[in-house]
Amino acid sequence: METWRVPEQVKLSWRCWGDSCVCYHHGTGDTHLFKQPYISILEQLQNQAMSVEDICAFLQQQGMESIDEEVRELIEIFLKELLRLSIIEKVEG
């Protein structure tokens, strides 16, 4: 099972308004705009490595009632984009 996390060396700064946040990546100098629930997922990945299944369970704990295949696909797309942006890494093992 693949798991993902924000590496310890990656420093992110946040500024939030309502359900939107701007995230500044100190290592790349890039700024990214995120909305919920993606903000919560990224915050969790700063604290621990998580699989897609872990993320789905977390979202259900946060009140998302239905986790279907479409939601899983969106999570996978989000993780691939974060990897492309050098915000997260895949954890081996």
PyMOL commands that set and color helices and strands:
alter all, ss='L'
color gray80, all
select helices_A, chain A and resi 38-47+52-61+69-84
alter helices_A, ss='H'
color red, helices_A
select strands_A, chain A and resi 3-5+12-17+20-25+30-35+89-91
alter strands_A, ss='S'
color yellow, strands_A
deselect
rebuild
show_as cartoon
